[in-house]
Amino acid sequence: MIVLGPLLASALLAGAGALSGCAAARAEQELRALPEHWDTLHPQEFAALALELTTAPWEGSARSELANLAAGRDEVSVRAVVLLAHDPSPDASAALLALLTRRQTAPARGLEGAEITAAAALADRPLLPGQVAELTELASQPAPHPTLDVRVECALAALQHGDATVAPFLIRVLRARTPAEREDPPDWEPIDTLAWPKHRAAAGLAAFLGTDDRFRPDGSWQHQVDEAARLEELLAQRPREADLERSDRQDPR
């Protein structure tokens, strides 16, 4: 069981969210070693550590260790991703993306916390255009990430970097298990509950469009259909040029 779940892990990324526009300056900082006992601390102690952590590059060996541990399916893997997210270097971005492009399915739902956290971290980092394109591919057919929760988070990361081509998929998530899905059927393996991906999809779309997030995953079919239609209409009203823009967080290299 992962005690440090993706919701808490994502909250711990707030300290790394200031990466935008500052990666080059921080990359010149002195390399640092990993904090002592980071992998064995009580979850609350690790949370406090992560919230106090500044953004600076890890030593090469430390970064490699984190990248290897991030590929696991336990709490340590989620912690490793959180620490990687506090490294502003391009190598750390590549390691986070590599975790996602494996396209591996967790043995049980709830064990994909590391991937969800990695995608959330990439939303707030400078990325090359090709890396944003990889996030889009992870959210899109013909070869999306096989886990819906991770796929949604990859779509949100691509959207935050300015790629609105993932928006129809997010609208499709909102319409799932309502009468509207007959016209826009799901293209993912069925899962027991959709509350989390629907919540994340709606929140991300609302933030992207600059509107209120009114969607309730536990609302009536009519409420969900109406809110999906409202967000879809707002997307259609966006100037075409806006869909071609990319966030200024992208790395210009």
QUIKA-V377474 format. One record per pair of residues at least 12 apart in sequence whose C-alpha atoms are under 10 Angstrom apart, sorted by the first residue. I is the first residue (numbers start at 1). J is the second residue. Records with the same first field share a line. If there is no record, write none. Layout:
I=J, J
This chain:
1=73, 74, 75, 110, 111
2=73, 74, 75, 76, 77, 78, 110, 111, 112, 113, 114
3=42, 43, 74, 75, 76, 78
4=42, 43, 44, 46, 47, 74, 75, 76, 77, 78, 79, 113, 114
5=74, 75, 78, 79, 110, 111, 112, 113, 114, 116, 117
6=75, 78, 110, 111, 112, 113, 114, 115, 116, 117, 118, 120
7=113, 116, 117
8=47, 117
9=47, 50, 78, 79, 81, 82, 113, 114, 116, 117, 118, 120, 121
10=78, 82, 113, 116, 117, 118, 119, 120, 121
11=47, 50, 51, 82, 117, 120
12=46, 47, 48, 49, 50, 51, 52, 53, 79, 82, 83, 85, 86, 117, 121
13=50, 51, 53, 81, 82, 83, 84, 85, 86, 117, 118, 120, 121, 124
14=50, 51, 85, 86, 121, 124
15=50, 51, 52, 53, 54, 55, 82, 85, 86
16=50, 51, 53, 54, 55, 56, 82, 83, 84, 85, 86, 87, 88, 121, 124, 125
17=55, 85, 86, 121, 122, 123, 124, 125
18=54, 55, 86, 88, 124, 125
19=55, 56, 85, 86, 87, 88, 89, 124, 125, 126, 249
20=88, 123, 124, 125, 126, 127, 247, 248, 249, 250, 251
21=125, 126, 248, 249, 250, 251
22=55, 88, 125, 126, 249
23=55, 56, 57, 87, 88, 89, 90, 125, 126, 249, 251
24=88, 89, 90, 126, 251
25=56, 88
26=55, 56, 57, 87, 88, 89
27=55, 56, 57, 58, 87, 88, 89, 90
28=56, 57, 89
29=55, 56, 57, 58
30=56, 57, 58, 59
31=56, 57, 58, 59, 60, 62, 87
32=56, 57, 58, 59, 60, 62, 63, 87
33=57, 58, 59, 60, 61, 62, 63
34=58, 59, 61, 62, 63, 65, 66, 83
35=49, 50, 53, 83
38=50, 76, 79, 80, 83
39=75, 76, 77, 78, 79, 80
40=75, 76
43=75, 79
46=79
47=79, 82
49=83
50=79, 82, 83, 86
53=83, 86
54=86, 87
55=83, 84, 85, 86, 87, 88, 89
56=84, 85, 86, 87, 88, 89
57=84, 85, 86, 87, 88, 89, 90, 91, 92
58=83, 84, 86, 87, 88, 89, 92
59=87
60=91, 92
62=84
63=80, 83, 84, 87, 89, 91, 92, 95
64=84, 91, 92, 95
65=80, 84
66=78, 79, 80, 81, 82, 83, 84, 92, 95, 96
67=80, 81, 83, 84, 91, 92, 94, 95, 96, 98, 99
68=80, 95, 99
69=81, 114
70=82, 83, 84, 95, 96, 99, 113, 114, 115, 118
71=96, 98, 99, 100, 102, 104, 112, 114, 115
72=99, 106, 111, 112, 113, 114, 115
73=106, 107, 108, 110, 111, 112, 113, 114, 115
74=111, 112, 113, 114
75=111, 113, 114
76=114
77=111, 112, 113, 114, 115, 117
78=111, 112, 113, 114, 115, 116, 117, 118
79=113, 114, 117
80=114, 118
81=95, 96, 99, 113, 114, 115, 116, 117, 118, 119, 121
82=96, 114, 117, 118, 121
84=96, 118, 121
85=117, 118, 120, 121, 122, 124, 125
86=121
87=125
88=125, 126
89=125, 126
90=125, 126, 127, 128, 251
92=122
93=118, 121, 122, 125, 126, 127, 128, 131
94=122, 127, 131
95=118
96=114, 115, 117, 118, 119, 120, 121, 122
97=115, 118, 119, 121, 122, 131, 132, 134, 135, 154
98=115, 118, 134
99=114, 115, 118, 119
100=114, 115, 116, 118, 119, 134, 135, 138, 145, 150, 151, 154
101=115, 134, 135, 137, 138, 144, 145
102=138, 145
103=115, 138, 143, 144, 145, 146, 147, 150, 151
104=145, 146, 147
105=145, 146, 147, 148, 150
106=146, 147
109=147, 148, 149, 191, 192
110=149
112=147, 149, 150
113=149, 150
114=150
115=147, 149, 150, 151, 153, 154
116=147, 149, 150, 151, 152, 153, 154
117=150, 153
118=150, 153, 154, 157
119=135, 150, 151, 152, 153, 154, 155, 156, 157, 158
120=150, 153, 154, 155, 156, 157, 160
121=153, 157
122=135, 153, 154, 156, 157, 158, 160, 161
123=135, 153, 154, 155, 156, 157, 158, 159, 160, 161, 249
124=157, 160, 161, 249, 250
125=157, 161, 249, 250, 251
126=161, 247, 248, 249, 250, 251, 252
127=161, 247, 248, 249, 250, 251, 252, 253
128=249, 250, 251, 252, 253
129=161, 246, 250, 251, 252, 253
130=250
131=158, 250, 251
132=154, 155, 157, 158, 159, 160, 161, 162, 163, 246, 250
133=158, 161, 163
134=154, 158
135=151, 153, 154, 155, 156, 157, 158, 159, 161, 163, 166
136=151, 154, 155, 156, 157, 158, 159, 163, 164, 165, 166
137=151, 154, 155, 158, 166
138=150, 151, 152, 153, 154, 155, 158, 166
139=151, 152, 153, 154, 155, 156, 157, 158, 165, 166, 167, 169, 170
140=152, 154, 155, 165, 166, 168, 169, 187
141=169, 187, 188
142=187
144=187, 188
145=188
146=188, 189
147=188, 189, 191
148=173, 187, 188, 189, 190, 191, 194, 196, 197
149=191, 194, 196, 197, 198, 200, 201
150=197
151=169, 170, 188, 197
152=166, 169, 170, 173, 196, 197, 198, 200, 201, 204
153=170, 197, 200, 201, 204
154=166
155=167, 169, 170, 201, 204
156=170, 200, 201, 202, 203, 204, 205, 208
157=204
158=246, 247
159=204, 205, 207, 208, 243, 246, 247
160=204, 205, 207, 208, 246, 247, 249
161=208, 245, 246, 247, 248, 249, 250
162=208, 242, 243, 244, 245, 246, 247, 248, 249, 250
163=242, 243, 244, 245, 246, 247
164=205, 208, 235, 238, 242, 243, 244, 245, 246
165=243, 244
167=201, 204, 205, 208, 231, 232, 235
168=184, 232, 235
169=184, 186, 187, 201
170=197, 198, 200, 201, 202, 204, 205, 228, 232
171=184, 198, 201, 202, 205, 225, 227, 228, 229, 231, 232
172=184, 185, 186, 187, 198, 201, 228, 232
173=185, 186, 187, 188, 194, 197, 198, 199, 200, 201, 202, 228
174=194, 195, 197, 198, 199, 200, 201, 202, 215, 216, 217, 224, 225, 227, 228, 229, 231
175=198, 221, 224, 225, 226, 227, 228, 229
176=194, 198, 221, 224, 225
177=193, 194, 221, 224, 225
178=220, 221, 222, 223, 224, 225
179=221, 222, 224, 225
180=221, 222, 224, 225, 226, 228, 229
181=225
193=217
194=217, 218
195=216, 217, 218
196=217
197=217
198=215, 216, 217, 218, 224
199=213, 215, 216, 217, 218
200=217
201=215
202=214, 215, 216, 217, 227, 228, 231
203=215
205=228, 231, 232, 234, 235
206=231, 234, 235
208=235
209=231, 234, 235, 238
210=234
211=231, 234
212=231
213=227, 231
214=227, 231
215=227, 228, 231
